[in-house]
């Protein structure tokens, strides 16, 4: 039987390291485009203040970039240390995507960031501006590949199970790259990063205006951040709608869990603004719904149903039974590969093989499982509804807050009244952590909502781990938490140090 302690600890370790890493990534994605915009204004106007803005925000970007790299490398190694069977089972597909991401991060990004910092006196203005824009694009391309890899875990297109090797293998790189989940996930995630970068610039600039320092620098920085942040915040909400649609196509249980929708409602389904999910009674108390909204988002229609959790559990039971047939047929076929009847029977049921593997948690061998085991395995497909429900709503609420926040900032900036609204300067500083809260909640919804799957419908999470003892995982888990916490403290210390020094002196202090 599977050691669930090791599975849970491995999930906790990967989840914590991923969330630590993602403290740095969004700010990197957001700041780099703001820096490119500022340098573009400098090249066009030749006003030295825009160069100072580019250099100062670039310095903070560099600190954050270094921390992102330091936390990202151990994260990728965990696929080999803690998730060895996952790496064996899907390595032909997932490994290639990680390799491309690594090339982007370590060659393109590293090259351009070096030219950005050390090329001010060695390159022409236009050449340096070109480097800055290439750095912005390289940073986002690096994020693209890791998000394509993650999207494949949510929607494993362009691949098939090979009974010869007993592994998943690549059939179409085109389908993986143009996976609809990957496209929506990428634009949604990078837009959230742009909001984070904009909020960071707003908060730091508000700090300067609040204290009467670097006023011209701060007002211009806030103007750029307000306009870029407004466009980004609107994009996050619009593209979040697209993510909901793609989830309805291939992750129906995740969508039902997010909505705490136990029963299938008549089309078009309403969106639950507020409710108290009750897992034991399988109902949601005190629901407040907006009619039609969920149906329009999830199906783009007025006549298609959004299936509820109970209905999806019944579908899962049928797929588990089909998976049992596929597993049993596969065992016989591997002993007699010339039997075409067995081959045809396996191919007819192989898409449900992953559902059959869910039974290994409750009964070994799979072929001897009873209806009791099937029912338990089917219930495993239901994610933890309550935290999904609330995490999603807090995230959405923050998304709308960002729209109103940046819309007001943009309006005040156009009237040149930002420094006169001291309450808004205070709000800007207080709001600094909110984009990170929204992003971490978004990742929790995305990844926890996929459970019990490491690869949706293909590989259960509890089968994907390495053969480790719980003690070994505890040791590395504690080590990672201590190491990453130290890096987070160092990052915060360095950021605060150079923010206090000020924009002009901070960059000059770092020049050789």
Protein Blocks (a to p, Z undefined) as FASTA:
>chain_A
ZZfklmmmmmmmmmmmmmmmmmmmmmmmmmmmmmmmmmmmmmmnopaklmmmmmmmmmmm
mmmmmmmmmmmmmmmmmmmmmmmmlmmmmmmmmmmmmmmmmmmmmmmmmmmmmmmmmmmm
mpcfklmmmmmmmmmmmmmmmmmmmmmmmmmmmmcghiacdfklopacdfblklmmmomk
lmmmmmmmmmmmmmmmmmmmmmmmmmmmmnopaklmmmmmmmmmmmmmmmmmmmmmmmmm
mmmmmmmmmmmmlmmmmnopabacdddddddfbdcddfklopaehiacdehklmmmmnop
akbccddfklmmmmmmmmmmmmmmmmmmmmmmmmmmmlmklmmmmmmmmmmmmmmmmmmm
moccfklpcfklmmmmmmmmpccfklmmmmmmmmmmmmmmmmmmmmmmmmmmmnopmmmm
mmlmmmmmmmmmmmmmmmmmmmmmmmmmmpccfbghkacfklmpccddfklmmmmmmmmm
mmmmmmmmmmmmmmmmmmmnomklmmmmmpZZ
